[in-house]
Structures are given as structure tokens and as C-alpha cells.
Amino acid sequence: MFRIFKERLKEGIKAEEIKIRDENVEILGKQLKEKIDKYFQGSFAIREVDSGSCNACEYEISALSNPYYDIERFGVKFVASPKHADAIMITGCLTRNMYEAVMKAYESVPNPKFVIAVGDCALDGGIFKGSYAVMDGIKDKLPVDIWIKGCPPEPIDIISGLLILLNKKFEER
């Protein structure tokens, strides 16, 4: 053990060279950060609700928090309470068991609020459409501001969707 310790002291700490992240992520992220800084004073909070999905969209959303994408450096934060959120992000087809919970979460988000549907299932039920346990998607139940297509959409698509949402909503005003 002492031999290994002595070798480490002689060699020093070796680290791998850090590779540059995807340029598209950086470009979109900087544009997103500018909008968030301008309209939300630097922090855009999202409450993500799984309304009955296969979890594929949740994996992609959780990838936004990993070191590669690190969406928090652009000002986007995922919060535990809808009362602290600026937007609600819904994934999965709307199941009968989750209908009331989704409506309560939507009502708890303070105005002005945004509704983001992520994945094909969220809007119209996707492959689960027509099942006895599914009320299809949320398009007839909530005012969807943006739908991020895909099954599941990639993290870069979610970042792009957030940028499109903010551009669309604040250019209208």
C-alpha cells in the first residue's frame, strides 16, 4: 500500500482531457439563457409530471441534468412542487388514475403558466391510444403551449422546444 502511495506522489494526479460538448447544445443553451435572464430573472422552473408513461421520456428529461447537457447552467431548474414552477411538463398518455393529479398540478402552477407536452403519448395517447385505462393525451384537457415530438424526444430536442416556447410566448406580447 505504501508503495502505491509513493508512486502516486511521484506521478501526480493524471486526468483525462475534457472534450468540448456538442456545439448545438452550447448555441441553443446560450440563446435559452438569454431569454430566461431577460424574462425570468435567471431561473425558469419546471414541474415535470409523468401522467402514465413508459418512462422513456423521463430518461431523456433526466439526461438534461447530467454533466453533458447540464441544463441548470442555462437557468432551467426542475422543481418538486408545482407551486414553485413557471411551467408544467407532462409526459406519457393521460391515464384515468392520473387525471385528477395532473389537473391539481396544473391548477397549482401560478399564472402565467406554460404547458409543455413531451413525447407523442402526451399529446394524443401515442401507442396506448384507445386503451381502457387511458384517456388518450392532454390536448383536449389542458391548453398545451408546445408539444415536443418524439418517442422519446432527445435532450437536444427538449432544449430546442423550450427555446421555441419562450420565443413564441414573448414575441406575442
NORLINGI-V857033 format. One record per residue. N is the residue number from 1. SS is DSSP state (a for helix, b for strand, c for the rest). PSI is psi as a letter, one per 40 degrees, with the letter a starting at -180 (none if undefined). Layout:
n	ss	psi
N	SS	PSI
N	SS	PSI
//
This chain:
n	ss	psi
1	c	d
2	a	d
3	a	d
4	a	d
5	a	d
6	a	d
7	a	d
8	a	d
9	a	d
10	a	d
11	a	d
12	c	a
13	c	h
14	c	h
15	c	i
16	c	i
17	c	h
18	c	h
19	c	i
20	c	h
21	c	i
22	c	h
23	a	d
24	a	d
25	a	d
26	a	d
27	a	d
28	a	d
29	a	d
30	a	d
31	a	d
32	a	d
33	a	d
34	a	d
35	a	d
36	a	d
37	a	d
38	a	d
39	a	e
40	a	e
41	c	f
42	c	e
43	c	h
44	b	h
45	b	h
46	b	h
47	b	h
48	b	h
49	b	h
50	b	h
51	c	e
52	c	f
53	c	i
54	c	e
55	c	e
56	a	d
57	a	d
58	a	d
59	a	d
60	a	d
61	a	d
62	a	d
63	a	d
64	c	d
65	c	e
66	c	i
67	c	d
68	c	d
69	c	d
70	c	g
71	a	e
72	a	d
73	a	e
74	a	e
75	c	e
76	b	h
77	b	h
78	b	h
79	c	i
80	c	d
81	c	h
82	a	d
83	a	e
84	a	e
85	c	i
86	c	d
87	b	i
88	b	h
89	b	h
90	b	h
91	b	i
92	c	i
93	c	i
94	c	h
95	b	i
96	c	d
97	c	d
98	c	e
99	a	d
100	a	d
101	a	d
102	a	d
103	a	d
104	a	d
105	a	d
106	a	d
107	a	d
108	a	e
109	c	h
110	c	i
111	c	i
112	c	h
113	c	i
114	b	i
115	b	h
116	b	h
117	b	h
118	b	h
119	c	i
120	a	d
121	a	d
122	a	d
123	a	d
124	a	e
125	c	e
126	a	b
127	a	e
128	a	e
129	c	h
130	c	e
131	c	i
132	c	d
133	c	e
134	b	h
135	c	f
136	c	a
137	c	a
138	c	e
139	c	d
140	c	e
141	c	d
142	c	i
143	c	g
144	c	h
145	c	d
146	b	i
147	b	h
148	b	h
149	c	i
150	c	i
151	c	g
152	c	i
153	c	i
154	c	i
155	a	d
156	a	d
157	a	d
158	a	d
159	a	d
160	a	d
161	a	d
162	a	d
163	a	d
164	a	d
165	a	d
166	a	d
167	a	d
168	a	d
169	a	d
170	a	e
171	a	d
172	a	d
173	c	none
//
